[in-house]
Amino acid sequence: MSIKLKLVKTLSYSGIVSANHKQPYVTVEDQMIAMKAVSTGYFEIVKEPVSDESTGQVDNKEEPETPKHTKSSIKKLSADEQRALIEELGGDPDKTNNEEERIELILASQGE
């Protein structure tokens, strides 16, 4: 399954994926890569493909979709990525003492 990401909050990013202001959309095949990119705070998941601005077509933007994280997918993230994800979901990572508490907070923050 392809997942389309859009670069936000910066002009360029190079890390787990790369994008810039001229080509802000990236398509990835792996949900784990998408989650890691979103957890950086520089990408959003886009539901529908968005036309390239250089074509002059009107963008049909959809609301960004926050991926649902599972316990096993969260365990694959580093501690810093877990903390960033907690902040993204509106939680306070400083209230957690270990990985298990971070995982529980992430799952609770997304309603699981």
C-alpha distance (Angstrom), angle and dihedral (degrees) to the residues before:
residue distance angle dihedral
M1 . . .
S2 3.79 . .
I3 3.78 117.9 .
K4 3.79 118.9 -160.6
L5 3.81 118.0 -147.4
K6 3.80 129.9 -168.9
L7 3.79 124.5 -152.0
V8 3.82 112.4 -123.7
K9 3.81 136.9 175.6
T10 3.82 95.6 22.4
L11 3.81 142.6 53.0
S12 3.80 96.0 -122.5
Y13 3.78 141.6 4.2
S14 3.77 131.3 -169.7
G15 3.77 118.9 -177.7
I16 3.78 130.6 84.5
V17 3.84 84.6 -0.9
S18 3.79 131.2 6.9
A19 3.80 130.4 -131.4
N20 3.78 139.8 150.2
H21 3.79 139.5 -166.4
K22 3.81 91.7 -88.7
Q23 3.81 92.9 49.8
P24 3.81 105.6 24.1
Y25 3.82 95.5 159.4
V26 3.79 123.3 86.4
T27 3.79 127.5 178.8
V28 3.81 118.9 -151.0
E29 3.78 129.7 -177.6
D30 3.81 98.1 -154.6
Q31 3.83 120.5 75.8
M32 3.81 90.3 -153.6
I33 3.81 91.3 58.1
A34 3.81 89.6 47.8
M35 3.82 91.1 51.2
K36 3.80 92.0 48.7
A37 3.80 91.3 49.2
V38 3.82 91.9 49.0
S39 3.81 91.0 46.4
T40 3.83 89.3 61.2
G41 3.79 87.9 67.1
Y42 3.82 91.8 -126.7
F43 3.81 98.9 94.5
E44 3.80 138.9 54.9
I45 3.78 127.3 -164.7
V46 3.80 112.9 -115.6
K47 3.81 118.7 -151.4
E48 3.80 98.3 -156.9
P49 3.79 127.9 35.9
V50 3.78 109.6 -99.3
S51 3.79 120.2 -142.3
D52 3.76 118.3 -111.5
E53 3.81 112.1 -100.5
S54 3.82 90.6 -136.3
T55 3.84 90.3 66.4
G56 3.79 91.9 58.9
Q57 3.78 92.4 -127.3
V58 3.78 120.2 141.9
D59 3.80 114.2 -100.7
N60 3.79 114.9 -116.9
K61 3.77 95.2 -157.6
E62 3.76 120.8 -174.9
E63 3.77 125.5 -161.3
P64 3.81 110.2 -85.5
E65 3.77 112.5 -99.0
T66 3.78 118.4 -134.7
P67 3.79 109.3 -141.6
K68 3.79 118.0 -122.5
H69 3.76 109.4 -117.9
T70 3.78 123.2 -147.0
K71 3.77 126.9 -153.0
S72 3.80 91.2 -107.5
S73 3.82 93.9 47.8
I74 3.82 91.1 49.0
K75 3.81 91.3 50.7
K76 3.82 88.7 58.8
L77 3.82 90.6 60.2
S78 3.79 121.2 88.7
A79 3.81 118.8 -111.9
D80 3.83 90.2 -103.3
E81 3.81 91.4 50.6
Q82 3.81 90.0 49.3
R83 3.81 90.4 51.1
A84 3.82 91.1 48.8
L85 3.79 89.9 50.0
I86 3.82 91.2 50.9
E87 3.81 89.7 53.1
E88 3.80 91.0 46.9
L89 3.80 89.4 54.0
G90 3.82 90.6 50.5
G91 3.80 98.3 -102.7
D92 3.79 132.4 126.3
P93 3.82 111.9 -114.8
D94 3.81 90.5 -166.8
K95 3.81 88.3 72.1
T96 3.81 90.2 66.4
N97 3.79 125.9 81.9
N98 3.81 102.8 -172.6
E99 3.79 145.3 7.6
E100 3.80 94.8 -85.6
E101 3.81 91.2 55.6
R102 3.82 91.0 47.2
I103 3.81 90.5 51.2
E104 3.81 91.9 48.7
L105 3.81 91.2 49.2
I106 3.83 92.5 49.3
L107 3.80 92.3 49.2
A108 3.82 91.4 46.3
S109 3.80 92.1 47.3
Q110 3.78 91.4 57.0
G111 3.79 93.4 45.7
E112 3.82 101.9 -103.2
